[in-house]
Amino acid sequence: MTIVGSRVRGWLIAVVVLAGSLGGTPAALAEVPAPEPVCTVGDERLAELSGLVTTGDGWYAVNDGGSRLEVFALGRDCAVRDVLTDPTDPYDVEDLALAGDGTLWLGDTGDNDRDRDTVALHAFDPGGGSVLYRLTYPDGPHDAEALLLDPAGTPYVITKNMLGDSGVYRPARELSSPGPTPLERVGTLRLTATDTPGGPLGGAGSVLVTGAATMPDGSVVAVRTYTDAYLYPVPDGDVVAALRQQPVRVPLPHEPQGEAIAFERDGTLLSASEGVGTPIRAVPGAAGLVSAASQDRPDASREGGDGGPSPGTAEPDGEDGREGLPVLPGIAVAVFVAAVLVFGIDRLRRRR
């Protein structure tokens, strides 16, 4: 995580709150139980836990960054049982996904300074060995911490954007090693600020995408921020169509830097934060809330009124890969007003 000064932090929160107010109401908040601690991650080697998947009898986990590929095998007590390694030196691993054939996919997509020419995926065989796939964005560098696999094994990368508009990308053709393989932008996921407490940036963190997960049977996908998870039904294995549905929002409060998210096979949602001594938490039956919400909301892909997109849903992008234009004036106004407030207050202080 990049440390943000108090002045910048306040400015970002103002921008997010204003942009959120212009974007509409938050996605549906389901009647869900609060996350319950399952166990506590006490191993210092997992101080930057950012990706998690279930193995049935335990979990695989990855840290941010690192100088070699490392996957930690955890028991149900959060204790490290084994460390799977490969000498490949990644740039910034941020997420983890598990394919149907047992391959672990590491999302080496972190780019805080947005200066990487390529990002990468690593297909990691738990039995040994990995394959590198370099990727290029069609519209310049992005920071991304979320990786999804659809039921067919196609990877999707979701970017992390301070204004809540995250790009959704997938390979434009079959992956080649080492590549690079070009990515195509297939949608824009728009999130609005929530009041769920937690994260390192207050309200601003509630629109920053920090992880993603797919149900083992492919029926539901989840996208998380520092404070909330958004759950989407997957029609016929189509992740793009899934992200255009109105999601069920599951609050994940009081995680200091929540980045990891996963589904158990029974539909339990798991979440975890960076930091030694933080718990892995569970929301039992979370995946089932999606089908229940869909029954209550027959046309879940549309919002009432003008039929416009719902916050928390993805919109298709134009052929040029740019984000939809209607939201941009609102964001520009939010940025302008926030900047005026910040710099105006500073000038008043200097005159005293």
C-alpha positions in Angstrom: 0.0 0.0 0.0 1.2 3.5 -0.7 1.0 5.7 2.4 -1.2 8.8 1.7 -0.7 12.0 3.6 -3.6 13.5 5.6 -4.2 16.3 3.1 -4.3 14.0 0.1 -6.3 11.5 2.0 -8.9 14.1 2.8 -9.0 15.3 -0.8 -9.5 11.7 -2.1 -12.3 11.1 0.3 -14.0 14.4 -0.8 -13.7 13.4 -4.4 -15.2 9.9 -3.8 -18.1 11.2 -1.7 -18.9 13.8 -4.3 -18.6 11.5 -7.3 -20.6 8.9 -5.4 -23.4 11.4 -4.7 -23.5 12.2 -8.5 -23.5 8.5 -9.4 -26.6 7.4 -7.6 -27.4 5.1 -4.7 -25.3 2.1 -3.6 -25.9 -1.4 -4.8 -28.4 -3.5 -2.9 -27.5 -4.3 0.7 -28.6 -7.8 1.6 -29.8 -9.0 5.0 -26.5 -10.8 5.8 -24.9 -11.9 9.0 -21.7 -10.1 10.0 -18.5 -11.8 9.0 -17.3 -14.2 11.8 -13.6 -14.9 12.5 -12.6 -18.4 11.5 -8.9 -18.3 12.6 -6.1 -15.8 12.9 -3.2 -15.5 10.6 -0.2 -15.2 12.9 2.7 -16.2 10.6 4.9 -13.2 9.8 5.5 -14.6 6.4 1.9 -13.7 5.5 2.0 -10.1 6.6 0.8 -8.9 3.2 -1.9 -11.5 2.5 -3.7 -10.4 -0.7 -5.0 -13.5 -2.4 -6.9 -16.5 -1.2 -8.5 -19.6 -2.6 -10.1 -22.7 -1.1 -8.6 -26.2 -1.4 -11.5 -28.0 0.3 -9.5 -29.0 3.5 -7.6 -25.7 3.7 -6.6 -22.6 1.6 -3.9 -21.4 -0.6 -2.7 -17.8 -0.1 -0.3 -15.3 -1.6 1.3 -12.1 -0.4 1.7 -8.8 -2.2 5.0 -8.4 -4.1 7.8 -10.8 -3.5 11.1 -11.7 -5.2 10.0 -15.2 -6.2 6.7 -17.0 -6.6 5.4 -18.2 -3.3 2.1 -19.9 -2.5 1.3 -20.7 1.1 -0.8 -23.8 1.9 -2.9 -23.1 5.1 -4.8 -25.4 7.3 -8.2 -24.5 8.7 -6.5 -23.1 11.8 -4.6 -20.5 9.6 -1.3 -22.2 10.2 1.1 -22.5 7.3 1.4 -26.2 6.4 3.7 -25.8 3.3 5.2 -23.1 1.1 5.2 -23.8 -2.7 7.9 -21.9 -4.5 9.2 -21.2 -8.0 12.3 -19.1 -8.8 10.5 -16.8 -11.2 10.8 -13.2 -9.9 7.5 -11.4 -10.2 7.0 -7.6 -10.2 4.0 -7.3 -7.9 1.6 -10.3 -7.3 -1.8 -9.1 -6.0 -4.3 -11.8 -6.4 -4.8 -15.6 -6.7 -7.3 -17.7 -8.6 -7.8 -21.5 -8.9 -8.6 -23.1 -12.2 -10.7 -26.3 -12.6 -7.7 -28.3 -13.4 -5.9 -27.4 -10.2 -3.6 -24.7 -11.7 -3.0 -21.7 -9.5 -3.1 -18.4 -11.4 -1.1 -15.6 -9.8 -2.1 -12.1 -10.8 1.1 -10.2 -11.2 -0.7 -6.9 -12.0 0.2 -4.4 -9.3 1.5 -1.1 -10.6 1.1 1.7 -8.1 3.2 4.1 -10.2 1.5 3.0 -13.4 4.8 2.7 -15.2 4.8 -1.0 -16.3 5.0 -1.8 -20.0 3.5 -5.2 -19.3 1.7 -7.0 -16.5 1.7 -10.8 -16.1 -0.1 -13.9 -15.1 1.8 -16.9 -13.7 0.2 -20.3 -14.1 1.6 -22.2 -11.1 1.5 -26.0 -10.9 1.2 -27.0 -7.2 3.3 -30.0 -8.2 6.1 -27.8 -9.4 6.9 -25.3 -12.2 5.2 -22.2 -13.5 4.4 -20.6 -16.9 4.7 -16.8 -17.5 2.2 -15.0 -19.6 2.9 -11.3 -20.2 -0.1 -9.0 -21.0 -0.5 -5.5 -22.4 -3.3 -3.0 -21.8 -4.9 -1.3 -24.9 -5.0 2.1 -23.2 -1.9 2.5 -21.1 -0.7 1.3 -17.7 -3.2 0.5 -14.8 -2.9 -0.6 -11.2 -4.9 -3.8 -10.7 -5.3 -6.1 -7.7 -8.2 -8.3 -8.8 -8.2 -11.5 -10.9 -11.1 -13.6 -11.9 -11.3 -16.9 -13.9 -14.5 -17.8 -15.7 -15.7 -21.4 -15.8 -13.8 -21.9 -19.1 -10.6 -20.7 -17.5 -10.5 -17.2 -19.2 -8.8 -14.7 -16.9 -10.3 -11.2 -16.2 -8.3 -8.4 -14.7 -10.2 -5.6 -12.9 -8.3 -2.3 -12.3 -8.1 -0.2 -9.1 -9.3 3.4 -9.7 -9.6 6.2 -7.1 -12.7 7.5 -8.7 -14.6 4.2 -8.6 -14.6 3.4 -12.3 -12.6 0.2 -12.7 -11.8 -1.3 -16.1 -12.6 -4.9 -16.8 -10.1 -6.6 -19.2 -9.5 -10.0 -20.7 -7.1 -11.5 -23.2 -8.0 -10.5 -26.8 -6.7 -13.8 -28.1 -5.3 -17.1 -26.7 -2.6 -16.6 -24.2 1.0 -17.2 -25.4 4.1 -17.6 -23.3 5.9 -15.4 -22.6 3.9 -13.1 -24.8 2.9 -10.4 -24.5 -0.7 -11.1 -25.2 -2.9 -8.0 -25.7 -5.8 -7.4 -23.4 -9.1 -6.0 -24.5 -11.3 -3.8 -22.3 -14.8 -5.3 -22.1 -16.5 -3.1 -19.5 -16.3 -0.5 -16.8 -17.3 -1.4 -13.3 -18.7 1.6 -11.5 -18.8 1.7 -7.7 -20.1 4.3 -5.3 -18.9 5.1 -1.8 -20.4 3.3 1.2 -20.3 4.0 4.9 -18.8 0.6 5.8 -16.0 1.3 8.3 -12.5 0.0 7.6 -9.6 0.2 5.2 -6.6 2.5 5.1 -8.3 5.4 3.3 -11.7 5.8 5.0 -14.6 6.3 2.7 -12.2 6.5 -0.4 -11.3 2.9 0.1 -14.9 1.7 -0.4 -14.6 2.2 -4.2 -11.1 0.8 -4.6 -11.2 -2.8 -6.0 -8.7 -4.9 -4.1 -9.6 -8.5 -5.0 -12.0 -10.9 -6.7 -13.1 -14.5 -6.6 -15.3 -17.1 -8.4 -17.4 -19.8 -6.8 -15.9 -23.2 -7.4 -18.9 -24.1 -9.6 -18.7 -20.8 -11.5 -22.2 -19.7 -10.5 -21.2 -16.5 -8.7 -18.4 -14.0 -8.8 -17.3 -11.6 -6.1 -15.5 -8.3 -6.4 -14.3 -6.7 -3.2 -13.1 -3.3 -2.1 -11.3 -2.5 1.2 -14.7 -2.4 2.9 -17.3 -4.4 0.9 -17.9 -7.4 -1.4 -20.2 -7.3 -4.4 -21.7 -10.6 -5.5 -23.0 -11.3 -9.0 -24.8 -14.2 -10.5 -23.0 -15.6 -13.6 -25.4 -16.5 -16.4 -24.1 -19.3 -18.6 -20.5 -18.7 -17.5 -20.4 -15.2 -18.9 -18.5 -13.0 -16.5 -19.0 -9.8 -18.6 -22.8 -10.4 -18.4 -22.5 -11.1 -14.7 -20.9 -7.8 -13.9 -23.7 -6.0 -15.7 -26.2 -7.4 -13.1 -27.1 -5.4 -10.0 -25.0 -7.0 -7.3 -25.7 -8.0 -3.7 -23.4 -5.9 -1.4 -22.0 -7.7 1.6 -20.2 -5.4 4.1 -16.8 -6.5 5.3 -16.3 -3.9 8.1 -13.2 -3.2 10.2 -10.6 -4.9 8.0 -7.5 -2.6 8.2 -6.4 -3.4 4.6 -8.8 -6.0 3.2 -7.6 -7.5 -0.1 -8.2 -11.2 0.0 -11.5 -12.8 -0.9 -12.6 -16.4 -1.7 -15.6 -18.7 -1.9 -15.9 -22.1 -0.1 -17.6 -24.8 -2.1 -20.8 -24.4 0.1 -21.1 -20.8 -0.9 -19.5 -19.3 2.3 -17.6 -16.1 1.5 -14.2 -15.7 3.0 -12.3 -12.4 3.5 -8.9 -11.4 4.9 -6.7 -8.4 5.4 -3.0 -7.7 5.3 -1.4 -7.6 8.7 0.0 -10.2 11.1 -2.7 -11.2 13.7 -5.7 -10.4 11.5 -8.4 -13.1 11.0 -9.8 -14.9 8.0 -13.5 -14.3 8.3 -16.5 -16.1 6.9 -20.0 -15.1 5.8 -21.9 -18.4 5.6 -24.3 -18.8 2.7 -23.3 -15.6 1.0 -23.5 -17.1 -2.5 -27.1 -18.1 -1.9 -28.0 -14.4 -1.3 -27.5 -13.7 -5.0 -30.2 -16.1 -6.2 -32.6 -14.9 -3.4 -32.0 -11.3 -4.5 -32.6 -12.1 -8.1 -36.0 -13.7 -7.3 -37.0 -10.5 -5.4 -35.7 -8.4 -8.2 -36.9 -10.0 -11.5 -35.1 -7.6 -13.8 -31.8 -7.4 -11.9 -29.9 -6.0 -14.8 -31.8 -2.7 -14.8 -32.5 0.0 -12.3 -35.8 1.8 -12.0 -36.5 5.2 -13.4 -34.6 6.0 -16.5 -33.3 2.4 -17.0 -29.7 3.6 -16.5 -26.9 1.5 -15.1 -26.9 0.6 -11.4 -23.9 1.5 -9.3 -21.8 -1.6 -8.8 -22.5 -2.8 -12.3 -20.3 -2.9 -15.4 -21.1 -1.0 -18.6 -19.9 -2.1 -22.0 -17.2 0.2 -23.4 -17.1 1.6 -26.9 -15.0 0.2 -29.7 -12.3 2.6 -28.8 -12.1 1.1 -25.3 -13.0 4.3 -23.5 -15.3 4.6 -20.6 -18.8 5.7 -21.1 -19.0 9.5 -21.2 -22.1 10.3 -19.1 -20.3 9.9 -15.8 -17.3 12.0 -16.7 -18.9 15.4 -16.2 -20.0 14.4 -12.7 -16.5 13.2 -11.8 -14.9 16.4 -13.3 -17.2 18.5 -11.1 -16.4 16.5 -8.1 -12.7 16.8 -8.7 -13.0 20.6 -9.3 -15.1 21.2 -6.2 -12.8 19.1 -4.0 -9.7 20.9 -5.3 -11.3 24.3 -4.7 -12.1 23.3 -1.1 -8.7 21.9 -0.4 -6.6 24.7 -1.9 -9.1 27.4 -0.7 -8.8 26.3 2.9 -5.0 26.2 2.5 -4.9 29.8 1.3 -7.1 30.9 4.2 -4.7 29.2 6.6 -1.7 30.9 5.1 -3.3 34.3 5.5 -3.8 33.9 9.2 
